[in-house]
Structure formats: C-alpha cells, structure tokens
C-alpha cells in the first residue's frame, strides 16, 4: 500500500496541512483524484508522497485519467499557503474544477492549431519595435504606455514569440467586462489557441476550458482575470497583467492575494517573462522597478497616427451654477458636446463612479436621512423599482412616501447616481440610444455581452462607472463627460490621490485614440487640485514624485508592508476593547511593527455588527505572518490590503 498527501478541494476543510490517503498503485505528484471527505466525494490533487502513517487512512476513491498538474503550479500553491495563509480546502478551489466526470474527460478531443497569423495587424511603430527589442530577454518589465499607444499589440507580438518557442502565455485583465475585447484581438491572430476563463462561464464551459488547458500538448493563450494564473498550463513563457494598477487584481476572499505578487512568483517558478502594462502604473510597482533596476519601457506616442488634434479638454467648475443652466447634472458645455457627437453620428461616454439614482434620501422638514438599519451607511435610491438599497449588505426596502420620523410628504433625493444620469439624458436627448453599464446590470445587460453592439455604434450614449473607464477602444467614441472628477479624491485612505489620478487619466484615454477627434468635459469642485491637473495633462512624473514623498514620510507601501485586522462585535465598546487587547498583546510580545489605531472602520457598522480596526506596518513581512499565527479564530485580517478604509 502507498500513501499520499492530498490537497482536498472543499471549503469544509479548514486545515493548512494536506490530508493523508492510501492507494494500492503508484501515483505521481500532481495527480488529480477523488477522495472521501466527511462522507462526500471531493476533488483533490496529490501534493507529495507520504510515509506510512500511524493512524488509519481512507483510500483514494478514484484517479482521474488526466495529466498531472504542472510542477510550477504546485510550487506556486505551496508558496501561496505560506505568503497568504489560508485553508488548503479554499486554495484548492483555484486549482481544480468542482467536479469532473469520466464521460467528460473521455469525450474531450484535442484540437490541432494553426500558426499565429499577424497579417491583419497594422505595422509596428518605431517606438513599439524598440520596446519589443528592450523586452527580448526573459525578465520582469513595467510597460508604461499611454492609452492608445498599442500595448495590446506588444502583448500579441510577445505571445507569438512565446508560441514559437513552445511556450504558452497568460494574459490577465482586471475586469470580466474587458475579456471580450482582449480575446477578440488575440483570436484574430491565434484562433482556437485562445482560451477564455472567468467566473461568469457556466460550470460546463469552465470544465471544457480547464480540460483543454490540462490536456493540450500545444502552447495556448489563456485570457482572463486573476484566476487564470492557476490554470494547468504545461510551459509558460509570458505572463501579462494588463491595466496592472487596477484594484480588482486584489483577491478579496481567502487567500487574499495581490495578483502582481502571485504572477511574479509564477513567472520566476516557470522562468517566464512578466509584463506589468499600464498607462498609470501603480506607485509601488514603479518604485520597486526603479529600485531593482528593472526595465521601465515607455510608450508615449499613439500607435494610430491621424490628422486629428489632441483631445480638447474643458474643465467645468461644479461650484459655478451658471454653467449648469439646462441640467443640474450635465453642464451646458457637456450638453453641447453631446449634441455635436449625435449630429456627427459619434458616441459619448458619461462617467460617474456612483451607482443607482440618488445617494442621499432625506426629509426636507426634519432632516431625517435614509440609512441602512444594519450598516448605518446611506441607502441608495433605485428609481427603476422604487427601492432603497444598501450597497454594503443585502438590505433593501420600498422607498417611503412620507418621512418615517415626522410624516412630512416631501422627501428629497440628492447626489445623482448612474440611473439618475440615464433619466436626465433620456429627457435631454429623447431620440438617442442610451445604455447604462455598472455592477447593477443583469448578466444579459452586462457590457461583456453587449460589447460588439457598442463597438459597432448601436449605442449613442454610454453611461457607467469605472467598468467603462479602462482598456476600451471604441472607434466611434469621440466625446467624454466626467460628471464628478473628485468622487474618490477625499476618501480617508493613503491611495485616494493615486486612484483619482488613475481613474481620470484612464477614462480620458477612451477618447482621442486616433479614430475620431476627441473632446472631454471634466466637471469638478476642485479644478485647481494638483492631482486633477496632473491627470488631465497625463503628467505621471509630477504625480509620482509628489506621491512617493508622501508615502515615504508617512510610512506607507512601498516603504512598509501592511496588515488590516478587523474586529466585528455587537457593540462599538466591545469592538474597541477587543482591538486594544490585541494591540497590547502585539506590543508585549515584542514584534518589530508599528500598530496604528484602534479606530472605527470606514463602514463602522456592517450587517448589524460594529467594526473597528487596527493597522499594522512592518518593514519585514515575516513579522506580519508571525502575528497571523496568534490571531483568535473570530478575527478577519487582510495582509497587503489595497486600502485601509
């Protein structure tokens, strides 16, 4: 009898060590199996060969007729368990499908693929050729390319080189909504080699994609969000993080990893090149590349040359009511620009990072405000179903006709969201074809499902949140309206200015890409703020130098490692006391860290519980891992958080 350590794929297993099972035959590390766990059959993978244990073991129920998982993927998973501690049962969900039948495995037949075809692509610019030459060796690179400079074209050329060497490529995108455009660009060159992976696939389609990857002997192109890193590709030559600065690359559930760090380890384990591509690189990535003397490849010219002048940007001061004569939401200047776009049969994008119809619901007489009874945050009004909804928890209720406190019949709805913008636009432009895209969309109304119609010009005015701010290349889009440029600027977080710079600069990049002349109207309460000025002028250097000085002065990443520990209790006093107790314990045990707080979380109340937090800063990340080991089971922590809200 032989014995094996198995990582089981089940969130019912909360341990961080593999389980031991027996099997009569010899099995290789990485073999995919089915085992019994708590009277249920679950998928698993053999992580190592074990000695005969002193306890009785269950037998492996079935060995699936599949190739073993690649060694670099098992190395990545072992590292991840140490770097972002989490139960094995949860980590294994990234590695394996939930089920896989013998019939499905036997029914899969591998395809033969044609050679990549670059004939339909425009010629490389001299700057693109130089960038490719710079990135010729296997290394890690920051690709700092302005929007429209042709970063995707470079990814394709680098993937062609990888395929020619017998290696696969992983192309990551931060949002599912961007996969359609990216996949279409790659399919024109690589055809059926392209495999798209994301959470909106049906379980059947996800199984087919996973089978295609693990059973293919030919190199493939895998495109998807962060989960694509865990696909069982045999040989990897290239990993790309497109829009690498995006906060969506942070996994919010266990294991709470930063995709960039996981991709860097995988690239090292697989001896692949890593490219972090962005028009607005993360400050930490840019700093570390400079410190480690890694190449920063700059693309500062548009790939598609044209006779059009640079985008005409107009800044509108939201404090000046005389500039909003026809609408409280859209300035007169923006309305004129939309009218011009409609007359020219061009598209307009209106960007507002607020969902719903109204973000403040209050009584005109007594000042009552609608807040969530579980979270104490303002409720958002959705006019399409006349409901109030909490965007923190699942609470929703019918909008009141009268004030619940004083009975007054005048309820005020203020601070417009995307649904209010739709209503306003439909009143101002009744003949325009209008579409809203945000996370309130149903799957059928999602941008991903409607990308081709939007690209073909079947929508005149697009309205949406940051889903539309990044990565899109729409040939008929000429006009941009940023309805409130300061929405993220004054958030109480060390990344607030960085996010504001990135969002404004990225959304400005949707126009003026060489297809048609671009115009942009930026509405802001702070037209003189240096972050807004730098973002409009695409002055990354100015922004970076100012930001990195602040990070160094106040000890924030990249000058330290962070961990956020959250205490959820029935009362604020209990939450604060628990936070202070742990803070004192950390100090008494002599960890080399700075502990800040305790303080109430940004959302002080959530789902009926009061939330307090402490922030721990460490020069040595291993100190944070030591603290994790002493945390009580009822605490939640986030190591390497993207914010401290």
Helices and strands as residue ranges (DSSP letters): E 2-8, E 19-23, E 32-37, E 40-50, E 58-59, E 62-63, H 71-83, H 88-95, H 102-107, H 126-134, E 140-145, H 151-164, E 168-172, G 176-178, H 179-190, G 191-193, E 194-197, H 203-215, E 221-224, G 226-230, E 236-242, G 247-249, H 259-270, E 273-278, H 283-291, E 296-299, E 312-317, G 321-323, H 332-343, E 347-351, E 358-363, E 380-382, E 387-389, E 396-398, E 411-416, H 418-428, E 434-437, H 447-455, E 461-464, G 466-468, E 477-482, H 496-508, E 519-524, H 530-536, H 540-554, E 561-569, H 572-588, E 594-606, E 609-618, H 621-630, E 636-639
